[in-house]
């Protein structure tokens, strides 16, 4: 516009069109006389005659406002960083609900040179930055990272490549984006839809939680598997091993595998986005406390009770030598059954860190129901098929041993319920 003649009221029209959320294209001409091959663009584009203005409408998707609201619920701050006219950017921000009271609207030409000042200026939800250059986008990403933020940035042009690489999560447009942008990005949106980013956040949080479920489940089993060796070692070998190596392999590879995979496929909760943004490690104090302080000990106690209970049922008393042969194999089978049944209950307990399994619905994870059915079928095969039982060094448990082993289900669920109730009372729902 500064290079044009005949623009008396043109700037007013630009402001009017921009306020309606339109992208405005100015068209101007000049005679080609005097322009030759050596003439630069800057030299050629002078003394232009303004022909007219074109308003281009690129309306936001219908779901954009709802997705922005979901981001705020999820604790994700959103900023608009665009090369568009300030009026256009502000109008679109208002239309989709991005603009919030107190959020700054900044022209790229007025960005401060100091990155610390820039970071402080942009550290707000709903910021709108217009007329930015590719170099500005790169600086903005760095400035926000310096303030401890995890920065996700979208882009589609060749010049967006450096900013996409600098961001923690570079997101390129799959339909309208250039090859350079797609190569520089970490993620490519195949549908160019902001709603897909929100869905990815929800899916990522669900995956994080599912891995924690998986870890809690397996670590609990490890406590029960390790306990017989600890008891044997502490007794100096006087107490026989309740479980052997082949039995532990049967637990890990046979009965535990499918329930663990089913926990990894748990669907996201309806309020997944409403939960606090996930920070820290997958294996943290919460997972370790539940596995080693609550669920694991409950399972191990029933395991050893089934083992010793089998001996007591045949007349053994503390201080006497432990029976061997068929009695020892039946006791080992009872301990094995207690671990499997305890893990069955543990699979349901691990579906949530705070909610009782019944509140989630016992049948809402159908994969888990199938996995538990297979687990019980394997338990029967491992104990009552003679060839397999002999290979594992165990035998079907006695009536008393099986009765104690069955207590593994209510014991684990009761320990889980007590722990969750206690934590709700101390740290809120």
N, C-alpha and C positions, 0 to 999 in steps of 0.2 A: 504493500500500500504506500509506503513512503516514496516509492519510485514512480508513482502514478500521478497523472494530471486528471482533472475532472472528478475529484472525489469529495466534493463539498459535504454531502450528507452520507457518504458511504460508511464511515465508521459507526455512525448511529445505526445504520441497517445491520452492520456486522454484530453490534451488541444486541440488537433485537433478535436476530436469528440465533445467535449463540445462547441467549437466555431461554430459547425454546428447546435447547438441547441438540441443535443442528450443527454439523460440521460445515464450516463456510469456506468455499473455494472462490477466490477472486480471479477473474479472467481479464487480462489486459493485452494490448497489442502495440506494435510500433512498426513503421516501415523498415524493410530489410536493407534499405540504402545505407551504405557505409559499414555494413557488417561483413567481415571476411573471415577466413579460416583462423587467423591469429587472434580474433576478437574474443576476449574472455566473456564468460556468462555475466560477470559483474558489470563489464563495460556494455554489453548488449542490453541488459535489463535496466535501462535508464530512459527517462523521458517517455514513459509508457502512457497509453491512453486507456483508462479503465472502461471496460466494456460492460461488465455486470458482475453480480454475485450469485453463487449457486449454493443453496442450502441442502446438504446431504443428511438424510435421516438414517441413523443406525440405532434403532431402538433397543434398549436392554431386553433380555429375555424375560418372559412373564414371571419366572420363578426366581429372578435375581434378588428381589426384596426379601423373600422368605429365606433364601440361602444366606444372605447377609445377617439376618436375624439369628439363624442357626449358628453362624460363626461367633456371634457375640455370646450366645449361650455356651458355646464350647470354649470360651476364653481366648478366641483368636481375634487379634486386631487386624482390621483391613484398612488399607490406604489406597487411594487412586493416584497413580503416577503416570501421567499421560503427556503426549506432545500436543494435545488439543488446546484450543483457545480457553482461557480461564472461564469465560462465560459458559461455554459448552460443558466443560468439566463440572462446574458448579451445578448446572441444571441437571445433568445426569446423576450426580451425587444426591441431589434432593429427590429425584424421581425414584431411585432405588432404595432410599433410606440410608445411604452411606453417611451423609452429612449429619452430624450430631452437634448439639449446642456446645460451643467452646472449642470445637475442632478447627484448626487453622486451615485456611485456603491460601496457598502460596504460589506465586509465579516463579517459574524456574530461573528467571533472570535475577531474582532477589535472594537466591540461596546463599547463605554465608559461606565464606571460604574455609572457616575452621570446622573440621569434621565433628568435633565435640559439640559445638554450638548447633550444628546441623542435626546431630542425633537427638539432642534435647528438644529441638523445634519439632521434629517429626515423631517423637515418642508419645503419640496420642492416637486414640481410635478415631477413624473417620477423617483422617488427614487427606486433603486434596492438593496435589502438586501438579500444576499445568506447565505447558511450554518447556518440558524437560528435554534435554539432549541425552544421547546414549551415555555420555560421560557422567551426566547427573545421576542416571539410574545406578551406575556403578558406585558412585560416591554414597548414594542413599543406602544401598545394601551394606556397604562397609560400615557406615556410621551407625546403623541399627545393630549390626553384629557386635560392634564395639561396646554397645550398651547391654549386651548379654541376650539379645533376642535371637531366636531361630527364624531366619528370614526365608520365606518362599516368595519368589518373584515370577510373574508371567511375562512372556514376550513372544513376538512372532517374526521380527525383522532380523536382517543380517547384523545390524548395529546392536541388537540386544544380546548378542553372544557373550561379550565380557560380563555383563551384569548377571546373566543366567548362570554362568560358571562361578561367579563370586558368591551368589546366593547359596544358602544351605540346601535349598530345594529349588532348582531351576525348572520351570514349567513352560513348555513350548506348546504352541497350538499345532495340532496335527493336520487340520484341514487348511487353514489360512497361513500357517507358519512356513518360513523358509527352511531349506535344508540345513543352513548354518544354525538357526535357532534350535532345530530338533537335535542336531548333533551336540550342541553345547549344553542342552538341558538334561536334568536327571529324570524327568517325567514328561511324557507327551500326551496331551489331551486329544484323544481321537475325535471327540465331538465338539471341541472348542467351547465347552460349557462349564461355567463356574460351579454349577451344581455338582459336577463330577469331582471337583476338588473337595467339597464338603463331604461327599460320599467317601472319598479316599481317607479323609481324616477319621471318619467314623469307623471305617474298615481297619485302619491302622491301630486305633485304640482297642478295637475288639481283638485284633491279632495279639497285641501286647498282653491283654488280660488273659487270652487263651493260653499263651505260652506260660504265664504264671500258674494257671490251673494245671497245666501239664507238669510243670516242675514240682508243684506241691504234691501232686499225686505220686510221682515217682520217688521223691525224697521220703515221703511217708513210708512207702514200701521198703526203701533202703534201711530205715530204722528197724523195721520188723525183721529184715533179712540179716542185719548185723547183730541184733541182740543175742541169738544163740551162740555166736562166736565170742561175744564179750563175756557171757555167762560161763562158757566153757573155759575161757582163758583165766578169768578171775578165780575159778574153782580149781585151777591147776589141773584141769582135765578130769576131775572127779565126776563132774556132771556131763553126761554125754551130749553131743551136738543134737539140738532139736531139728535142725535142717542141714542137709548136706549140699555140696556144690551143685550137683545135678538138679536138686529140688529148686535151688535159687535160680538156675538157668531156666527151669520150667516156669517159674513165676515171671521172670523178666521177659522171656521170649514168647511164652504161651499165654498165661492168663492176664497179664497186665497190658499187653500191647494194644488190643482193640479199644478198651475203655480209655486209655490215654489218647489215642487218635480221635475218639469221639469227643473228648473234652476239647481237643484242638479245633473241632469244627462247631463249637458252641456258637449259636447265633448272637449277634449284638443285642444288648438290652435296648428297650425303647428309649431309655434316658442316657444312652452311652455318650452323646454329645454334651449332656448337662453335667457330666462328671468333670472334676478338675483335670486340667491338662496333665498328662503323665510325665513325670520326671523321675530321675534316679535310674536304678538298675532293675533288670528283670528279677534277679536273685537278691532280694533285700531282706531286711530284718523281719518284715511281715511274713514272707514266704518261709524263712527259716524257723520263725517262732511257731507257725502253724504246723510245719512238718515235724520238727524236732522237739517241740514243747507240748503239742496238743494231740494231733492225730497219730503221729508215729508212736508215742508212748502208749496211747490207748490200745492200738493194734498189737503192740509188743506184749503188753500185760496179758491180754486174752490169749495170745499165742503161747506164752510160757505157762499160763494157767491150764490150757488144754493139754500141754505136754506133761506137766507134773500131775495133773488130775488123772491122767490115764494110769500112771504108776500108783497113785493113791487108791484107785478103784480096785486094784488087784492085791492090795494089802501092803504095798511098800510104805515105809515110814522114814522120815528124815533121819540120817545117820546110818541107814542101811545101804548096802551096795545096790546100785540100780539094776533092775532086771534087763536082760538082753534078749536077743532073738525076736520072736513074734511080738512081745510086749513093747519092746523098744521101737519096732517098725510101726506098730499101731499108734504109739505116742507121737512119733515123727509125723505120721499121717494126720493126726489130730492138729498138730502145730501147723502143718501145711494148709489144712482146711481153714484154720482160724485166720491165717494170713490172707487167703483168697477171699473169704467172706468179709473180712475187715476191709480189704481193698474194694470190694463191691460197694460197701457203704461209703467208703472214702471217695469213690468216683462221683457220687451224688453230692457229698459234702463239698467237694472242690469246685462245683459249678458256680459258687459265689463265695466271696470272702466275707460277706456280711449277712446274707439272707439264708434262712432255713430252707433246705431243699424243697420242702412241701410248699413254700410260698412261691417257688418258681414253677411248680407243677412237675409231678414225678414223670410224666410222659411227654413233656415238651421237647426233649432231645431224643428223637427216635433212634438215632444212631447209637446213643448210649444204651438204650434198651436192648438193641440187637447185640451190642458188645457184651453186656452183662449176661445175656442168655448164652452166648458162646463161651463166656468165662465159666459159667456154671457147668456147661456140657464138658468143657475141658477138665474141670475139677473132678467130675464123675469119672472121666476116662483115666485121669492120672492116679486115682485112688482105687477104682474098682475093676480096671482092666489089668489082670494079673501080670502080663508081660511088661506093661508100662510101669506099674507100681514096683515090681521087682527091680527094674532098671534104675528107678529113682531111689530105691532103698527105703520104701515106705509100704504101709499096708492100710487097708480101710480102718478108720478110727473106731474105737469101741463106742457103745451108746453114750457112756459118760463123756468121753473125749469129744464126740460130735456135738453133744449138748452144750459143752463149754465153748466149742468153736463157733457155734451159732450165735453165741453172745457177742461175737465180734461185730455183728451188724448194729445192734442197739448201742453197744459201748462206744463205737466210733461216732455214731450219729449224736449220742448224748454229749460226748466230749466236744463235738463241733458246735452243738447248740449252746452249751454253757459258755464256750469261748466267745461266740458271736453275741450272746446276750450281754456278757461282761463288757465287751468292747463297745457295744451300743450305749451302755450306761456310762462309759467313761469318755467317749469321744463323739457322741452324737450318732444319728442314724446313718 
